[in-house]
């Protein structure tokens, strides 16, 4: 029998898939964070199943028992919203099932990460998901500095109580999107700079927040020679000359044609 990882809506109940509903209907037991919240979801779709509480505070204790049940029963794993394991419980259970040779079936579905990334309008070629930032300390400072210098698109889950503080720590000119209450009645996607966003969200903020940021605002611009060396590295890795030049140009701000010319005419 498999462990079935079932994404659930992040807000709008209509976002659940037909396959997810079938998986929940066929499950012998549903492992969930909050039995009350999952119970309301199942009741909305007239599904009655035994629920087992499986959350971050008891995951180590309950994972073994659920993995054992998955040998003989269909166990569905859900989180309160979105896809389990993505800044949600489930990793321990998945690992236990892998170790026990239990089949694992992962369903595609709702994810605040992907919804915010697409809605942001920022580049999606190189994406770094950081989950929830540490509240304080060197690790938080290191991650904030990384977002400033690395030319990737970063996605962060943030508390509405801390979003203003986080925005204030970022380079004010960095392009960002603050996505609030995604798929819900009062959904909001604010696009602008970190400075503009910090001003917009300086007061009371309500609802769940996903911050998407285009990093690299504080990075030192690479010289033309460094851009060419970057492109040569991509060629050595198997990319075509044209694609390597385009990629290096996008990452460094240098002209693609000039990088290409240097690659083909050293």
N, C-alpha and C positions, 0 to 999 in steps of 0.2 A: 504494500500500500504506500502511496506517496505522501510527502508533506507538500501541500499546495500553498504557495505564497500568493496571497490575494490582495492587490491594491484596492483601496476604498476611496470614495470621494473626499476631496480636500475641502469641500464646502457644499457645492450643489449636488444633491442626491441623484440627480439625473445623469451624473458623469460615471456611474458604475457601468461596467460592460456586461453584456449578456453572458459572456463566458465566466465572469466573476460570480454572477448570480447563480449560474449552474454549479460552479465549484462549491459555493456555500451551501446550496441545496443538497448536494451529494455528500457533503462532509459528515463524518460521524461526530466530530467535535471541532469547535472553533476556538483557537487560542487567540486571546485579544488583550490589549492593554487595559481597557476599562469596560467591564462587562455591561455597564449601564449604557454606555455610548454605542457599543456594538449591538446591544440588545435592541436599541431604538432603530438602528439601521436594518437589522433583520426583520423587525416587526413591520417596518415600512414596506418591505417587499414580501411580507407574509411567510417568512422563513423561520422555522422553529428548530433550534439546535442547542445542544449542551454547550455552555461557554466555560472556558478555563482561563482564569486570570494569569497573564504572562507579560510582565512589564519589567522596566529597568531595575526595580528594587528586588524582584524575586527571580529574575531570569536564570541565574546560576542554579537555583534550587529546583526550578520547574522544568528546565531544558531536558534533563535526563529522562524524566518521566514521560514527557511528551514525545521524545524521540523513540522511546520504547513503545509507546502506543501507536506510533506511525508505522511500526512493523506490521501491525494487524488491522489498523483502522486508517481511514482517510482523515488526516488532520489538516485543517485549513488555518493558516497563520495570517492574521490581519493586525494592523495598527489602528490607532484612533483615526488617522487620516493619511491618505497617500500610500506609498509603497513601503512595506516593512523593510527594516535594516537601514534605510536611508535616513540617518539621524533618528531612528526609531529602533525599538527592541527587535530581536530576532536572530542576530548574528550567532549567539551561543547555541540556539536551537538548530540553526542551519548546520553549524559545525558538528554538533552531536549526530545529526542525521547522516552527514557525509561519512563520519567515522563508523557509523553503524551500517553503512551500505543501504540506507533508505533512499528510495527514489525521490527526487526533488523536482517539482514542477513550478515554474515561476511564470505568473501571468503578467502581461503588460497592462498598464493602466495609469490612473491619475498620479501625478507627482508635482509637488510645488516647485521642485528644482527645475524640471523641464518647462513647466508652464511659465515661470518667471524668466527663464533664460530666453525663450522665444519672444516673450512680450517685451523684453528690455530693448530690443532693437540693436543690441551690441554684438560684436563678432562671436561666432559659435565654433570657430575652427579649433581653438585651444582653450579648453574650459577647465578650471580648477574649482572643485566643490570643497568648501571648508567646514560645512555644517554650522554648528553654533560656535562662535568665537569664545575663548576663555574670557571670563569677566575681567580679569586683571592679571598682572604679572608679566614676566619676560616672554612667555609663550605668546601671549596676546600681542605684545609689542612687536615681537618678531614677525607674526603673521601680518600685522598692519603694515610694517615696513616692506614685507614681501609684496603685498598688493600694490604698494607704491612704485616699486622698481621693476616688477616682472610684467612683460607685455602679454599677459593672458587675460581672459575674462574670468572673474572670480564670482562665485555665488555663495552667499552667506545667509544662514537663517539667523534672525535677530529678534530679541524681545522688543515689544513696543516701548518698554521703559528705557531701553538702552540704545535705540536706534539713533537718537540725537547725539549721544556721546560718541558712538562709532563713526558717524558721518563727520563729526568735528575732528576726529583723529586722522582722517584721510586727506590726501592732497586736495585742496579746494577746487583745483581745475580738473580733477579726474572725472570722466564721464560715468554716470551711474544711472541706475533705475531702481526706484524703491517701489516694490510691489506689495500692496497691502490688501488683505481680505480677498485673495484670489478666488474666483468663481462664485463669490458670495454677492449679496445684494449691494453692498457698498464697496465693491472692488475699485481699487485705485492703482494706477501705474504712473508714477511721476518720473519723467526723464529729464535729465539736466546734468549739472555738475554737482560734485559733492558739496561744494559751498552753497549752491542754490538749494540743494536738498536739505542741508543742515538748517537753513533758514525756514524752509517750508515745514519741517517736522520738529521745530524747536519747542512746541507746546505739547499738550497731551496727545498721545497717539494711541489709537485703539486697534485691536485686531492683530492677526498674525502677519509678520513682515518677512519678506525675502529681499535681500539687497544684492543687486548685480552691479559689478564694477569692472570697468576696463582699466586694468593695471598698467603700470609703466610710466605714470605721470612724472615720477621723480628719477627715472632712469637717465643715465648719461647717454646722449646720442652716440651711436657707433659711427666710426669713420667709414669712408667709402671702402678702404682696404679691409676693414673688419667685416663689412657687409659681404664683400667678395669671398672672404674666407668662410663665412657662414654658408654662402651658397655652394662653395666647393665641398663643404662637408655634407650637404644634402645630396649633391651629385654622387659623392663617394658612398652614400647610403643607398643609392639606387634610383634616385629621382631623376627625371629628365632635366636637361639644362634649362629649358624654358620654365618648367615648374619650380626648379630650385631658385632661379633668378626672381620669379614672381614672389615666392615665399619669403626670400631674404629681403626683398624690397618692402613687402608689407610689414615685416617685423622691425625694420630699421628706419623706414621713411626715406630710403634712397630710391633713385630712379631704377625701375626694372630694366629698361633698355640699356642703361650704362653698365649694370651688373652683368647682363646677358652678354654684351659686347666683350667685356673683360674675360668672361668664361670661354667664349669661342675664339677670342683673339688675344691670348695672353701677351 
